[in-house]
Amino acid sequence: MPGLAALDALPKVFLLATEPADVLVSSAIAILCSVPDRIGEVLYLPINCEVRQKREKSDDDAYGLRWWPAKGAAPMVKWIIPSVAEVVEGAVGKTRQLTEEARKVARWYEENPTQLYLTEDTEHFRAEEWLSMADVGEIIFAEPVDRNVPGAWCNTNHIRKHKFGGKKTYVRFADVETAVLRQLPKGFPVADEATGLKYSDALFVIQRNALEATKARYRCVIERVTHPHIHNRLGARSTTGIRSIFDRCGFYEPDGSPIRVNTHQFRHYLNTLTQAGGLSQLDIAKWSGRKDVRQNRYYDHETPAAIVARIRTAVGDDTRMFGPLAKGLRVALITRDEFARLKVPTAHPTDFCYCIHDYVMSPCQMHRDCLNCGKQVCVKGTAEKEKRIWQAHAEATRLLAMVEQADVDGECGAGEWVEHHKAQLARITALLDILDDPTFPRGAVIQLLPADIPSRLEHAAQASALLPAPTEVVSSSASEEAAA
């Protein structure tokens, strides 16, 4: 999960950023904060990824992004919630503007695969056979560079140099052209084989070194934005030479240390928010681009403290709380918050729901019998826990059938077990009826009245009462003293 300092700084960085690296990275993160995506999915967005569609009950357009999930789910449009749609639209717009020149270069090479890309200002060099080092620098780099850089570039790319008159160094235009064409990305013009996305249609494509603060940007060589481009500028390399977007804009942790996050934390963060908000597991999986609903649980990081807070806020609210605690406030002469803190001092997860018993006050008297306990609360929409309740229902149904047959067969004590299992099955059925009732919203907190059965401690007390009274044991030495 991303830290509070990072979450607080990111929107400010997005607004303050002016350098290409800061603009592009903060824009990518803005998209990741709007929908639970993987960074690889963001970096393969096409230039025409935006979708606008008329809403049925509003004059405003719905805004979404075309998406190709990375792990097997079908292509989809992920709709952006209205509160952040303008931010995402701005992020896409900033990125498109920043990367437009790289797409222009890509289109040139698609149409002219055997020719070096030259701008209007450098097109006249195409007719030249020989180039000076200054000419090479003007062709290769988009900004002025040190006089030694073009020569070093030629050496790195094994371009043969020639001297005429013993002074200036020259290279053949054809050799420079061949060297540049060798530096086009592997697989060019296709950027993503899975979708057939071309570099000329990719949103996240840049000229080489466009994000580097200490290197000159190439004019005629392009590359795809990759995960390291983003990850390294989120704090991973703050101590080894690459300043993060937070460092460059003056944001740090409260203790003064660098802020560090990774791209996948935002996916976990959004999933946890939706879990807490009561979104259905199917909707969470679809929104996240998953094929298997069971994968949702690996992204749910809601803390026990957050669960306690959620249950407390529902206490006394009969639109969100269903059970004894929904009505308790009406007879309590204290504030709702105080009542909630008294009634829900703590909470911890169980196999079926959440237990609000306070172990500081007493041990559990209903240990391993959670479904009959009045201190169990269920949150509608927790798929794994509801699945276990259905399993308990099937088990209770099976056991009731067994004891009913035993009662018919005349087995001793079977009748009492029939009554017990009937009560157990009725209680589970009542809980499932509420969970399946569409009038109860997802995220609703449900509490059943405690079952009218003795607790384990009461069973122990009853059994103890049936035991014969202990007899006093007199030692032999005491008997001798009495006889004397």
Secondary structure, DSSP 8 states (H G I E B T S, - for coil): ---HHHHHHHHHHHHH--SHHHHHHHHHHHHHTTS---HHHHHT-BTT-EEEEE-TT-SSEEEEEEE--TTS---EEEEE-HHHHHHHHHHHHHHHHHHHHHHHHHHHHHH-TTS----TTTGGGGG-SEEEHHHHHHHHBSS---TTHHHHHHHHTT---EESTTS-EEEEHHHHHHHHHHTS-TTTTEEETTTTEEGGGBSSEEETTTT-SSS--BSS-EEE--HHHHHGGGTTTTTTT---HHHHHT---TTS------THHHHHHHHHHHHHHT--HHHHHHHHT-S-GGGGGGG----HHHHHHHHHHHTT-TTTEESHHHHGGGG-SS-HHHHHHHH-S--EE-SSSEE---TTT---SSTT-GGG-TTEEEETT-HHHHHHHHHHHHHHHHHHHHHHHHHHTT-TTHHHHHHHHHHHHHHHHHHHHHHH-TTS-TT-EEE----SS--HHHHHHHHHHHS--------HHHHHHHH-
